[in-house]
Amino acid sequence: MTVWVLAAVLGAAFLHALWNALIKLGLSKLTSMLILTLVQGAMGCAIALTRPFPEPQVWLWLLASGVFHAAYKLFLAFAYEQGDLSRVYPIARGAAPMVVLLISALFLSDVIAVWEFAGIAILGSGILLMARGVFSSGESRKLVPLAFGSAMATAGYSLVDGLGARVSGDAVAYVGWLFTLDALFFTPICVTLRGPSVLKANRRAWMVGSVAAVASYSAYAIAVWAMTVAPIALVAALRETSILFAVLIGWLVFGERMDRQKMLAAGLIVAGVIVTRV
């Protein structure tokens, strides 16, 4: 992984934390997520239509990606209804790299050096330590299975999109179509679960959701591109540095508690990133 790819992935990590914080600001987390998805879908469709149409073999990857992304957003929105940004986010993002690493090492051709495995392990330890606080903070424990559901979906779309973008050969078109399908899948699910009222939102909600959509789209487009030029497991793990940004946002913007456990976990995350670059 080159320095430029590393910088791009870290920038994407910040954008990912930012859009999650914007979703957390919404009164209705599911409505906020739906607005993001609809705007994202419109952006994706507009961009995808400027590119050559995907080959038939690419659509299987895109359909699988749309399902995984819809599941990820659904679990995440419900988890944010139960707990803080600095608690939900670490759990939701923490388990995914471990799953991706295991599958990549066993079934894919990506070559990951010993020190990169060590860096991912350190990074994962920091993320898991960050998540432990949920059991002593008095927050609803319902957020744990919801956040883990989001993590499993994240692992799924990380692998599917990393491979799918390679099959496609056009990461820009691939991302555009996957967000289009995501909107098509996610919208009827939300309406079914919460009724037509889930679509009702004021101007401010649409503005915040639109900004979140731009941040989310940009973050994932960068990540998918990076997966085409660097090992999938390594990119997926480095993206999890977004947890550091999320904790800082939770502390400085939302006034969430910053204790020694969170500080230690943040240190492990930074150390993990450094080790992957040795």
Backbone as JSON, one array per atom type, in Angstrom:
{
  "sequence": "MTVWVLAAVLGAAFLHALWNALIKLGLSKLTSMLILTLVQGAMGCAIALTRPFPEPQVWLWLLASGVFHAAYKLFLAFAYEQGDLSRVYPIARGAAPMVVLLISALFLSDVIAVWEFAGIAILGSGILLMARGVFSSGESRKLVPLAFGSAMATAGYSLVDGLGARVSGDAVAYVGWLFTLDALFFTPICVTLRGPSVLKANRRAWMVGSVAAVASYSAYAIAVWAMTVAPIALVAALRETSILFAVLIGWLVFGERMDRQKMLAAGLIVAGVIVTRV",
  "N": [[0.84, -1.19, 0.0], [0.7, 2.14, -0.97], [1.83, 5.44, 0.14], [0.04, 7.39, -0.7], [-2.34, 5.97, -1.16], [-2.79, 5.1, 1.44], [-3.23, 7.61, 2.71], [-5.57, 8.37, 1.4], [-7.38, 6.39, 2.24], [-7.45, 6.88, 4.99], [-8.56, 9.43, 4.94], [-11.07, 8.76, 3.96], [-11.95, 7.34, 6.14], [-12.36, 9.34, 8.07], [-14.48, 10.75, 6.85], [-16.4, 8.77, 6.97], [-16.86, 8.51, 9.73], [-17.89, 11.05, 10.14], [-20.36, 11.1, 8.7], [-21.8, 9.23, 10.12], [-22.02, 10.52, 12.58], [-23.68, 12.63, 11.83], [-26.03, 11.24, 11.23], [-26.64, 10.34, 13.77], [-27.42, 12.71, 14.93], [-30.01, 13.12, 14.09], [-33.55, 13.17, 14.84], [-35.18, 10.99, 14.27], [-33.62, 8.12, 13.69], [-33.87, 6.17, 11.72], [-35.32, 7.47, 9.71], [-33.47, 9.48, 9.08], [-31.39, 7.89, 8.09], [-32.68, 6.83, 5.9], [-33.12, 9.11, 4.3], [-30.44, 9.76, 3.72], [-29.82, 7.46, 2.22], [-31.58, 7.64, 0.02], [-30.73, 10.05, -1.22], [-28.11, 9.35, -1.75], [-28.58, 7.21, -3.48], [-29.71, 8.56, -5.68], [-27.53, 10.14, -6.44], [-25.71, 8.12, -7.08], [-27.0, 6.82, -9.23], [-27.08, 8.87, -11.15], [-24.34, 9.24, -11.62], [-23.55, 6.66, -12.43], [-24.91, 6.34, -14.84], [-23.39, 7.77, -16.6], [-21.34, 6.2, -17.27], [-19.96, 3.25, -18.94], [-22.24, 0.5, -19.37], [-22.49, -2.07, -16.91], [-21.01, -5.34, -17.28], [-22.74, -8.53, -17.66], [-21.86, -10.42, -15.67], [-21.11, -8.82, -13.57], [-23.38, -7.95, -12.3], [-24.36, -9.81, -10.45], [-22.63, -9.5, -8.3], [-23.23, -6.85, -7.69], [-25.95, -6.99, -6.93], [-25.77, -8.59, -4.63], [-24.22, -6.86, -3.09], [-25.98, -4.68, -2.78], [-27.93, -5.82, -1.11], [-26.41, -6.42, 1.21], [-25.57, -3.81, 1.94], [-28.03, -2.56, 2.49], [-28.89, -4.09, 4.68], [-26.85, -3.5, 6.48], [-27.24, -0.71, 6.97], [-29.77, -0.74, 8.09], [-29.48, -2.26, 10.51], [-27.61, -0.57, 11.73], [-28.96, 1.9, 12.04], [-31.0, 1.17, 13.85], [-29.38, 0.42, 15.99], [-28.26, 2.88, 16.73], [-30.46, 4.04, 17.84], [-30.43, 2.98, 20.31], [-28.01, 3.51, 21.69], [-24.95, 5.48, 22.38], [-22.87, 7.3, 20.02], [-20.11, 6.82, 20.38], [-20.16, 4.32, 21.48], [-21.77, 2.54, 19.99], [-20.6, 2.73, 17.45], [-17.85, 1.69, 17.64], [-18.34, -1.07, 18.11], [-19.9, -1.79, 15.91], [-18.11, -1.35, 13.83], [-15.96, -2.82, 14.61], [-15.85, -5.73, 14.58], [-15.91, -6.43, 11.92], [-13.37, -6.17, 10.36], [-11.93, -8.36, 11.34], [-13.37, -10.57, 10.47], [-13.21, -10.18, 7.71], [-10.43, -10.37, 7.37], [-9.93, -13.05, 8.1], [-11.37, -14.5, 6.13], [-10.16, -13.5, 3.79], [-7.52, -14.38, 4.13], [-7.87, -17.13, 4.04], [-9.3, -17.78, 1.68], [-8.88, -15.97, -0.44], [-6.6, -14.38, -2.82], [-5.0, -12.39, -1.88], [-1.98, -11.11, -0.6], [-0.7, -10.79, 2.54], [1.56, -9.33, 4.69], [3.53, -10.44, 7.58], [3.84, -8.41, 9.55], [1.75, -6.8, 8.88], [-0.43, -8.39, 9.51], [-0.01, -8.35, 12.26], [-0.42, -5.64, 12.79], [-3.14, -5.38, 12.12], [-4.2, -7.05, 14.06], [-3.57, -5.64, 16.42], [-4.99, -3.31, 15.94], [-7.58, -4.37, 15.88], [-7.78, -5.22, 18.54], [-7.81, -2.79, 19.9], [-10.22, -1.73, 18.98], [-12.09, -3.59, 19.97], [-11.67, -3.25, 22.73], [-12.57, -0.66, 22.99], [-15.26, -1.08, 22.67], [-16.11, -2.41, 24.94], [-17.07, -0.83, 27.0], [-19.83, -0.57, 26.92], [-21.05, -2.36, 28.61], [-20.77, -1.39, 31.14], [-21.72, 1.15, 31.21], [-24.37, 1.66, 31.52], [-25.99, 1.8, 29.34], [-28.44, 0.64, 26.91], [-28.38, -2.79, 26.4], [-29.33, -3.89, 24.16], [-28.25, -2.73, 21.98], [-25.97, -4.12, 21.37], [-26.31, -6.73, 19.92], [-27.5, -5.6, 17.66], [-25.53, -3.85, 16.71], [-23.53, -5.72, 16.18], [-24.79, -7.14, 14.16], [-24.74, -5.19, 12.18], [-21.97, -5.1, 11.84], [-21.4, -7.64, 10.75], [-22.71, -7.43, 8.32], [-21.17, -5.4, 7.24], [-18.71, -6.7, 6.92], [-19.52, -8.49, 4.97], [-20.23, -6.79, 2.75], [-17.77, -5.58, 2.35], [-16.07, -7.6, 1.38], [-17.55, -8.5, -0.87], [-17.73, -6.14, -2.44], [-15.06, -5.44, -2.79], [-14.12, -7.56, -4.37], [-16.05, -7.49, -6.4], [-15.67, -4.95, -7.6], [-13.22, -5.36, -8.74], [-13.81, -7.31, -10.64], [-15.54, -5.83, -12.19], [-13.92, -3.73, -13.15], [-14.3, -1.06, -13.29], [-14.46, 1.06, -10.93], [-15.87, 3.4, -10.34], [-18.34, 3.28, -11.76], [-19.27, 0.93, -10.62], [-19.65, 1.57, -7.86], [-21.61, 3.53, -8.15], [-23.84, 2.07, -9.19], [-24.22, 0.23, -7.1], [-25.1, 1.81, -4.96], [-27.43, 2.74, -6.03], [-28.97, 0.4, -6.19], [-28.99, -0.2, -3.48], [-30.64, 1.86, -2.45], [-33.04, 1.13, -3.67], [-33.59, -1.28, -2.4], [-33.52, -0.66, 0.36], [-35.47, 1.34, 0.88], [-38.25, 0.27, 0.58], [-38.12, -1.56, 2.7], [-37.87, 0.07, 4.98], [-40.31, 1.49, 4.86], [-42.08, -0.6, 5.18], [-41.49, -1.44, 7.79], [-41.88, 0.87, 9.43], [-43.96, 2.3, 8.35], [-45.56, 4.7, 6.05], [-45.0, 7.18, 7.19], [-42.33, 7.29, 7.79], [-41.08, 8.5, 5.75], [-41.52, 11.16, 6.05], [-40.13, 14.3, 6.66], [-38.53, 17.31, 7.84], [-37.15, 20.37, 6.38], [-34.58, 20.84, 7.41], [-33.8, 18.26, 8.21], [-33.58, 17.01, 5.74], [-31.49, 18.5, 4.64], [-29.34, 17.94, 6.4], [-29.24, 15.16, 6.07], [-28.58, 15.04, 3.38], [-26.0, 16.14, 3.3], [-24.72, 14.21, 4.83], [-25.04, 12.08, 3.08], [-23.39, 12.79, 0.91], [-20.89, 12.75, 2.18], [-20.81, 10.05, 2.94], [-20.99, 8.72, 0.48], [-18.66, 9.6, -0.8], [-16.72, 8.6, 0.97], [-17.05, 5.81, 0.71], [-16.63, 5.38, -2.0], [-13.93, 6.0, -2.27], [-12.88, 3.98, -0.65], [-13.63, 1.61, -2.03], [-12.24, 1.98, -4.43], [-9.62, 1.88, -3.38], [-9.52, -0.78, -2.61], [-9.15, -2.01, -4.99], [-6.53, -1.67, -5.6], [-4.99, -2.4, -3.48], [-4.51, -4.84, -0.78], [-7.57, -6.32, 0.23], [-8.27, -6.96, 2.93], [-6.46, -5.38, 4.37], [-7.12, -2.75, 3.61], [-9.77, -2.7, 4.56], [-9.29, -2.95, 7.3], [-7.74, -0.63, 7.92], [-9.64, 1.3, 7.41], [-11.07, 1.19, 9.69], [-9.95, 2.96, 11.44], [-11.57, 5.04, 11.53], [-12.99, 4.89, 13.82], [-11.54, 6.22, 15.76], [-11.85, 8.87, 14.97], [-14.62, 9.02, 15.3], [-14.92, 8.69, 18.07], [-13.66, 11.0, 18.99], [-15.37, 12.94, 17.88], [-17.72, 12.25, 19.24], [-16.94, 12.9, 21.85], [-16.09, 15.65, 21.74], [-18.15, 16.99, 20.37], [-20.69, 15.82, 21.0], [-20.45, 15.6, 23.71], [-19.88, 13.21, 25.0], [-18.67, 10.76, 27.34], [-15.16, 10.62, 28.03], [-12.96, 8.31, 28.96], [-10.26, 6.48, 30.63], [-10.19, 3.98, 29.46], [-11.24, 4.39, 26.9], [-9.26, 6.11, 25.94], [-7.0, 4.44, 25.98], [-7.82, 2.49, 24.15], [-8.03, 4.05, 21.84], [-5.33, 4.67, 21.54], [-4.28, 2.13, 20.93], [-5.49, 1.7, 18.47], [-4.29, 3.69, 16.86], [-1.64, 2.76, 17.06], [-1.91, 0.33, 15.74], [-2.35, 1.19, 13.1], [0.14, 2.38, 12.58], [1.88, 0.16, 12.74], [1.06, -1.34, 10.53], [2.24, 0.1, 8.55], [4.94, -0.22, 8.79]],
  "CA": [[0.0, 0.0, 0.0], [1.5, 3.36, -1.05], [1.47, 6.51, 1.06], [-1.15, 8.08, -1.23], [-3.5, 5.12, -0.9], [-3.0, 5.18, 2.88], [-3.84, 8.9, 3.0], [-6.94, 8.35, 0.87], [-8.2, 5.53, 3.09], [-7.65, 7.58, 6.26], [-9.54, 10.49, 4.67], [-12.37, 8.1, 3.88], [-12.33, 6.97, 7.51], [-12.92, 10.54, 8.7], [-15.79, 11.01, 6.25], [-17.33, 7.75, 7.48], [-17.24, 8.91, 11.1], [-18.68, 12.27, 10.04], [-21.75, 10.86, 8.31], [-22.44, 8.54, 11.24], [-22.36, 11.55, 13.57], [-24.84, 13.37, 11.31], [-27.2, 10.37, 11.4], [-26.92, 10.32, 15.21], [-28.06, 13.97, 15.27], [-31.42, 13.11, 13.69], [-34.53, 12.73, 15.83], [-35.49, 9.63, 13.85], [-32.41, 7.58, 13.08], [-34.22, 5.44, 10.52], [-35.65, 8.47, 8.69], [-32.21, 10.1, 8.67], [-30.67, 6.93, 7.26], [-33.41, 6.71, 4.65], [-32.8, 10.3, 3.51], [-29.09, 9.53, 3.22], [-29.85, 6.41, 1.2], [-32.25, 8.15, -1.18], [-29.83, 11.01, -1.87], [-27.0, 8.55, -2.23], [-29.05, 6.46, -4.63], [-29.84, 9.49, -6.8], [-26.17, 10.47, -6.86], [-25.13, 6.94, -7.7], [-27.63, 6.58, -10.53], [-26.63, 9.93, -12.07], [-22.94, 8.98, -11.99], [-23.47, 5.38, -13.13], [-25.42, 6.48, -16.21], [-22.36, 8.4, -17.44], [-20.3, 5.19, -17.51], [-20.42, 2.07, -19.69], [-23.11, -0.39, -18.6], [-21.73, -3.22, -16.41], [-21.17, -6.65, -17.91], [-23.7, -9.37, -16.91], [-21.28, -11.08, -14.5], [-20.94, -7.84, -12.5], [-24.65, -7.69, -11.61], [-24.5, -10.68, -9.28], [-21.91, -8.84, -7.22], [-23.97, -5.64, -7.33], [-27.16, -7.36, -6.2], [-25.34, -9.01, -3.29], [-23.79, -5.65, -2.4], [-27.17, -3.91, -2.41], [-28.54, -6.48, 0.04], [-25.54, -6.22, 2.37], [-25.6, -2.4, 2.35], [-29.33, -2.29, 3.09], [-28.88, -4.72, 6.0], [-25.92, -2.73, 7.3], [-27.86, 0.55, 7.37], [-30.91, -1.04, 8.95], [-28.95, -2.6, 11.83], [-26.93, 0.59, 12.31], [-29.97, 2.88, 12.47], [-31.63, 0.65, 15.07], [-28.39, 0.46, 17.07], [-28.13, 4.26, 17.18], [-31.62, 4.34, 18.67], [-30.2, 2.37, 21.62], [-26.79, 3.92, 22.39], [-24.13, 6.6, 21.94], [-21.99, 7.15, 18.86], [-18.83, 6.24, 20.78], [-20.35, 2.94, 21.91], [-22.27, 1.74, 18.87], [-19.68, 2.74, 16.31], [-16.75, 0.73, 17.78], [-18.81, -2.45, 17.96], [-20.36, -1.97, 14.53], [-16.96, -1.36, 12.94], [-14.85, -3.6, 15.15], [-15.79, -7.15, 14.23], [-15.82, -6.6, 10.46], [-12.04, -6.47, 9.83], [-11.5, -9.7, 11.73], [-14.03, -11.51, 9.57], [-12.62, -9.97, 6.38], [-9.07, -10.9, 7.42], [-9.99, -14.51, 8.12], [-11.8, -14.98, 4.82], [-9.13, -13.14, 2.81], [-6.35, -15.24, 4.32], [-8.19, -18.52, 3.73], [-9.93, -18.04, 0.38], [-8.51, -15.03, -1.49], [-5.2, -14.4, -3.24], [-4.28, -11.24, -1.32], [-0.81, -11.44, 0.21], [-0.58, -9.86, 3.67], [2.8, -9.6, 5.41], [3.39, -10.76, 9.0], [3.65, -7.2, 10.34], [0.41, -6.3, 8.59], [-1.3, -9.18, 10.37], [0.16, -7.84, 13.62], [-1.08, -4.34, 12.86], [-4.58, -5.61, 12.12], [-4.54, -7.61, 15.37], [-3.52, -4.55, 17.39], [-6.12, -2.46, 15.62], [-8.79, -5.05, 16.33], [-7.8, -5.21, 20.01], [-8.25, -1.46, 20.32], [-11.64, -1.58, 18.67], [-12.86, -4.4, 20.92], [-11.57, -2.61, 24.03], [-13.45, 0.5, 22.94], [-16.65, -1.52, 22.73], [-16.44, -3.04, 26.23], [-17.72, 0.1, 27.9], [-21.28, -0.65, 26.88], [-21.54, -3.2, 29.68], [-20.66, -0.69, 32.41], [-22.15, 2.54, 31.04], [-25.8, 1.78, 31.77], [-26.75, 1.88, 28.09], [-29.21, -0.54, 26.56], [-27.57, -3.87, 25.81], [-29.91, -4.26, 22.87], [-27.43, -2.19, 20.9], [-24.88, -5.03, 21.05], [-26.6, -7.59, 18.75], [-27.77, -4.77, 16.49], [-24.25, -3.38, 16.19], [-22.84, -6.86, 15.59], [-25.44, -7.39, 12.88], [-24.16, -4.21, 11.26], [-20.59, -5.5, 11.57], [-21.4, -8.78, 9.84], [-23.07, -6.91, 7.0], [-20.0, -4.66, 6.78], [-17.76, -7.7, 6.42], [-20.07, -9.01, 3.72], [-20.09, -5.9, 1.6], [-16.34, -5.31, 2.11], [-15.57, -8.66, 0.52], [-18.28, -8.49, -2.13], [-17.4, -4.96, -3.24], [-13.65, -5.51, -3.18], [-14.02, -8.49, -5.49], [-16.92, -7.04, -7.48], [-15.05, -3.83, -8.29], [-12.15, -5.92, -9.57], [-14.46, -7.96, -11.78], [-16.1, -4.76, -13.01], [-12.88, -2.95, -13.81], [-14.69, 0.36, -13.26], [-14.93, 1.28, -9.57], [-16.82, 4.52, -10.32], [-19.64, 2.75, -12.16], [-19.68, -0.09, -9.64], [-20.18, 2.24, -6.68], [-22.85, 4.18, -8.54], [-24.93, 1.11, -9.29], [-24.51, -0.43, -5.82], [-25.9, 2.71, -4.15], [-28.76, 2.77, -6.65], [-29.66, -0.81, -5.72], [-29.17, -0.03, -2.03], [-31.85, 2.68, -2.25], [-34.2, 0.35, -4.11], [-33.84, -2.32, -1.4], [-33.68, -0.12, 1.7], [-36.68, 2.15, 1.01], [-39.45, -0.5, 0.94], [-37.94, -2.17, 4.02], [-38.19, 1.11, 5.97], [-41.75, 1.77, 4.81], [-42.76, -1.77, 5.75], [-41.25, -1.51, 9.23], [-42.33, 2.04, 10.16], [-45.08, 2.94, 7.67], [-45.23, 5.83, 5.17], [-44.54, 8.34, 7.96], [-40.87, 7.29, 7.84], [-40.62, 9.36, 4.65], [-41.79, 12.55, 6.37], [-39.03, 14.98, 7.33], [-38.49, 18.73, 7.54], [-36.07, 20.83, 5.5], [-33.3, 20.64, 8.09], [-33.47, 16.85, 8.16], [-33.13, 16.72, 4.37], [-30.18, 19.11, 4.45], [-28.35, 17.15, 7.14], [-29.16, 13.86, 5.41], [-27.89, 15.21, 2.1], [-24.58, 16.3, 3.61], [-24.27, 12.88, 5.24], [-24.99, 11.24, 1.89], [-22.19, 13.15, 0.15], [-19.75, 12.22, 2.94], [-20.85, 8.59, 2.88], [-20.69, 8.3, -0.9], [-17.24, 9.86, -1.05], [-15.93, 7.69, 1.78], [-17.07, 4.44, 0.2], [-16.02, 5.37, -3.33], [-12.49, 5.95, -2.03], [-12.55, 2.66, -0.11], [-13.73, 0.6, -3.09], [-11.09, 2.18, -5.31], [-8.43, 1.39, -2.68], [-9.56, -2.24, -2.61], [-8.72, -2.49, -6.31], [-5.08, -1.47, -5.75], [-4.34, -2.85, -2.25], [-5.2, -5.98, -0.19], [-8.89, -5.99, 0.76], [-8.27, -7.02, 4.39], [-5.7, -4.25, 4.9], [-7.95, -1.56, 3.41], [-10.91, -2.79, 5.48], [-8.81, -2.7, 8.66], [-7.36, 0.77, 8.06], [-10.87, 2.09, 7.45], [-11.61, 1.19, 11.05], [-9.44, 4.1, 12.19], [-12.69, 5.97, 11.66], [-13.46, 4.83, 15.2], [-10.85, 7.28, 16.49], [-12.55, 10.11, 14.64], [-15.96, 8.96, 15.89], [-14.8, 8.92, 19.51], [-13.37, 12.43, 19.16], [-16.61, 13.67, 17.61], [-18.62, 11.98, 20.35], [-16.44, 13.61, 23.02], [-16.02, 17.1, 21.56], [-19.41, 17.54, 19.83], [-21.85, 15.31, 21.71], [-20.21, 15.62, 25.14], [-19.83, 11.85, 25.55], [-17.59, 10.57, 28.31], [-13.86, 10.13, 27.6], [-12.27, 7.74, 30.11], [-8.97, 5.87, 30.33], [-10.39, 2.84, 28.56], [-11.36, 4.92, 25.55], [-7.96, 6.65, 25.55], [-6.13, 3.3, 25.68], [-8.3, 1.88, 22.92], [-7.63, 4.94, 20.75], [-3.89, 4.48, 21.35], [-4.08, 0.85, 20.23], [-5.91, 1.89, 17.08], [-3.21, 4.43, 16.2], [-0.5, 1.86, 16.98], [-2.19, -0.64, 14.69], [-2.12, 1.83, 11.81], [1.58, 2.57, 12.41], [2.5, -1.14, 12.48], [0.76, -1.76, 9.15], [3.07, 0.88, 7.63], [6.37, -0.49, 9.03]],
  "C": [[0.88, 1.24, 0.0], [1.01, 4.41, -0.05], [0.19, 7.2, 0.6], [-2.42, 7.28, -0.99], [-3.82, 5.15, 0.59], [-3.71, 6.48, 3.26], [-5.3, 8.94, 2.56], [-7.86, 7.54, 1.77], [-8.46, 6.2, 4.44], [-8.63, 8.74, 6.1], [-10.95, 9.93, 4.59], [-12.87, 7.71, 5.26], [-12.95, 8.16, 8.24], [-14.31, 10.84, 8.16], [-16.83, 10.01, 6.75], [-17.8, 8.09, 8.89], [-18.15, 10.13, 11.07], [-20.13, 11.97, 9.68], [-22.5, 10.08, 9.39], [-22.87, 9.53, 12.32], [-23.58, 12.34, 13.12], [-26.12, 12.54, 11.44], [-27.61, 10.36, 12.87], [-27.63, 11.59, 15.65], [-29.57, 13.96, 15.0], [-32.34, 12.61, 14.79], [-34.98, 11.31, 15.55], [-34.3, 9.08, 13.09], [-32.73, 6.86, 11.77], [-34.58, 6.4, 9.38], [-34.38, 9.15, 8.17], [-31.42, 9.18, 7.75], [-31.36, 6.76, 5.91], [-33.14, 7.9, 3.73], [-31.41, 10.16, 2.9], [-29.09, 8.55, 2.06], [-30.49, 6.88, -0.09], [-31.37, 9.13, -1.94], [-28.64, 10.29, -2.48], [-27.38, 7.77, -3.5], [-29.19, 7.33, -5.86], [-28.47, 9.89, -7.34], [-25.55, 9.3, -7.63], [-25.68, 6.68, -9.08], [-27.15, 7.6, -11.55], [-25.2, 9.67, -12.54], [-22.82, 7.71, -12.82], [-23.9, 5.5, -14.59], [-24.44, 7.18, -17.15], [-21.27, 7.41, -17.82], [-20.84, 4.05, -18.36], [-21.23, 1.14, -18.79], [-22.32, -1.61, -18.16], [-22.01, -4.5, -17.21], [-22.09, -7.53, -17.06], [-23.12, -9.98, -15.63], [-21.11, -10.12, -13.32], [-22.22, -7.69, -11.68], [-24.9, -8.6, -10.42], [-23.79, -10.08, -8.07], [-22.67, -7.6, -6.75], [-25.23, -5.95, -6.53], [-26.82, -7.79, -4.77], [-24.92, -7.8, -2.46], [-24.98, -4.82, -1.93], [-27.86, -4.49, -1.19], [-27.72, -6.24, 1.31], [-25.59, -4.77, 2.87], [-26.93, -2.05, 3.02], [-29.4, -2.87, 4.51], [-27.99, -3.95, 6.97], [-26.57, -1.45, 7.83], [-29.03, 0.32, 8.32], [-30.45, -1.35, 10.37], [-28.34, -1.38, 12.5], [-27.92, 1.63, 12.82], [-30.64, 2.44, 13.76], [-30.66, 0.7, 16.25], [-28.23, 1.87, 17.62], [-29.35, 4.74, 17.97], [-31.41, 3.85, 20.11], [-29.0, 2.92, 22.38], [-26.04, 5.06, 21.75], [-23.3, 6.26, 20.71], [-20.7, 6.42, 19.24], [-18.94, 4.83, 21.33], [-20.79, 2.06, 20.75], [-21.22, 1.61, 17.78], [-18.52, 1.74, 16.46], [-17.18, -0.72, 17.59], [-19.18, -2.73, 16.51], [-19.19, -2.08, 13.56], [-15.89, -2.36, 13.36], [-14.74, -5.04, 14.68], [-15.53, -7.38, 12.75], [-14.41, -6.92, 9.96], [-11.54, -7.87, 10.18], [-12.1, -10.76, 10.81], [-13.42, -11.42, 8.17], [-11.22, -10.58, 6.31], [-9.07, -12.42, 7.33], [-10.35, -15.06, 6.75], [-10.76, -14.69, 3.75], [-7.92, -14.07, 2.9], [-6.62, -16.67, 3.86], [-8.6, -18.75, 2.28], [-9.5, -17.11, -0.75], [-7.01, -15.06, -1.76], [-4.39, -13.25, -2.68], [-3.14, -11.72, -0.42], [-0.65, -10.37, 1.29], [0.63, -10.27, 4.49], [2.52, -9.84, 6.9], [3.11, -9.51, 9.81], [2.28, -6.56, 10.08], [-0.64, -7.08, 9.37], [-1.22, -8.67, 11.81], [-0.54, -6.5, 13.8], [-2.59, -4.48, 12.91], [-5.02, -6.17, 13.47], [-4.56, -6.53, 16.44], [-4.71, -3.63, 17.2], [-7.42, -3.07, 16.12], [-8.91, -5.07, 17.84], [-8.29, -3.86, 20.53], [-9.73, -1.25, 20.1], [-12.5, -2.36, 19.67], [-12.83, -3.8, 22.32], [-12.5, -1.39, 24.09], [-14.91, 0.11, 23.14], [-17.07, -2.06, 24.1], [-17.25, -2.13, 27.16], [-19.23, 0.03, 27.93], [-21.83, -1.42, 28.07], [-21.46, -2.52, 31.05], [-21.19, 0.74, 32.36], [-23.63, 2.75, 31.32], [-26.62, 1.92, 30.51], [-27.49, 0.57, 27.82], [-28.32, -1.58, 25.9], [-28.15, -4.38, 24.5], [-29.05, -3.78, 21.71], [-26.35, -3.18, 20.46], [-25.2, -5.96, 19.88], [-26.9, -6.78, 17.49], [-26.46, -4.28, 15.86], [-23.45, -4.53, 15.58], [-23.47, -7.27, 14.26], [-24.92, -6.45, 11.81], [-22.74, -4.6, 10.87], [-20.52, -6.66, 10.59], [-21.76, -8.34, 8.41], [-21.91, -6.11, 6.39], [-18.96, -5.61, 6.21], [-18.23, -8.26, 5.08], [-19.87, -8.07, 2.56], [-18.64, -5.52, 1.33], [-15.76, -6.34, 1.16], [-16.23, -8.64, -0.85], [-17.85, -7.33, -3.01], [-15.94, -4.94, -3.65], [-13.45, -6.41, -4.38], [-14.85, -8.02, -6.68], [-16.33, -5.9, -8.28], [-13.91, -4.3, -9.19], [-12.71, -6.6, -10.81], [-14.98, -6.9, -12.74], [-15.03, -4.03, -13.81], [-13.17, -1.46, -13.85], [-15.3, 0.64, -11.89], [-15.97, 2.37, -9.49], [-18.23, 4.03, -10.67], [-20.16, 1.75, -11.14], [-20.31, 0.55, -8.42], [-21.51, 2.92, -6.98], [-24.02, 3.22, -8.57], [-25.24, 0.46, -7.94], [-25.34, 0.49, -4.92], [-27.3, 2.89, -4.73], [-29.58, 1.57, -6.16], [-29.93, -0.75, -4.22], [-30.44, 0.75, -1.73], [-33.11, 1.91, -2.61], [-34.57, -0.73, -3.09], [-34.23, -1.72, -0.05], [-35.01, 0.61, 1.89], [-37.93, 1.32, 1.34], [-39.34, -1.2, 2.29], [-38.34, -1.17, 5.11], [-39.68, 1.39, 6.03], [-42.53, 0.62, 5.43], [-42.65, -1.79, 7.27], [-41.9, -0.36, 10.0], [-43.51, 2.75, 9.51], [-44.64, 4.12, 6.83], [-44.69, 7.05, 5.9], [-43.02, 8.41, 8.05], [-40.27, 8.2, 6.77], [-40.8, 10.85, 4.95], [-40.63, 13.16, 7.16], [-39.04, 16.45, 6.94], [-37.27, 19.09, 6.69], [-34.69, 20.58, 6.12], [-32.86, 19.18, 8.01], [-32.96, 16.45, 6.78], [-31.76, 17.31, 4.1], [-29.08, 18.31, 5.14], [-28.15, 15.79, 6.47], [-28.41, 13.93, 4.09], [-26.39, 15.37, 2.29], [-23.98, 14.95, 4.01], [-24.12, 11.96, 4.04], [-23.74, 11.52, 1.07], [-20.94, 12.6, 0.84], [-19.66, 10.71, 2.83], [-20.45, 8.08, 1.5], [-19.2, 8.45, -1.18], [-16.36, 8.87, -0.3], [-15.89, 6.29, 1.17], [-16.47, 4.34, -1.19], [-14.5, 5.27, -3.21], [-12.09, 4.55, -1.57], [-12.59, 1.58, -1.19], [-12.58, 0.73, -4.08], [-9.83, 1.61, -4.67], [-8.36, -0.13, -2.69], [-9.14, -2.83, -3.95], [-7.21, -2.39, -6.49], [-4.3, -1.92, -4.52], [-5.12, -4.02, -1.67], [-6.51, -5.58, 0.5], [-8.88, -5.95, 2.29], [-7.55, -5.81, 4.99], [-6.49, -2.95, 4.76], [-9.1, -1.55, 4.42], [-10.47, -2.48, 6.91], [-8.46, -1.23, 8.87], [-8.57, 1.69, 8.08], [-11.42, 2.19, 8.86], [-10.97, 2.24, 11.94], [-10.5, 5.19, 12.29], [-13.25, 5.96, 13.08], [-12.8, 5.91, 16.05], [-11.52, 8.63, 16.24], [-13.93, 10.16, 15.29], [-15.92, 9.24, 17.38], [-14.52, 10.39, 19.79], [-14.61, 13.28, 18.91], [-17.6, 13.49, 18.75], [-18.24, 12.77, 21.59], [-16.57, 15.12, 22.87], [-17.36, 17.72, 21.14], [-20.61, 17.11, 20.67], [-21.67, 15.3, 23.22], [-20.2, 14.24, 25.78], [-18.58, 11.67, 26.41], [-16.32, 10.05, 27.64], [-13.11, 9.63, 28.82], [-10.96, 7.08, 29.68], [-9.09, 4.72, 29.34], [-10.49, 3.31, 27.12], [-10.02, 5.46, 25.05], [-6.99, 5.53, 25.17], [-6.53, 2.65, 24.36], [-7.9, 2.73, 21.71], [-6.14, 4.81, 20.47], [-3.57, 3.2, 20.61], [-4.44, 0.97, 18.75], [-4.82, 2.61, 16.28], [-1.99, 3.54, 16.02], [-0.69, 0.83, 15.89], [-1.94, -0.07, 13.31], [-0.63, 1.98, 11.54], [2.27, 1.25, 12.05], [2.24, -1.61, 11.06], [1.62, -1.02, 8.13], [4.56, 0.64, 7.83], [6.99, -1.19, 7.83]]
}
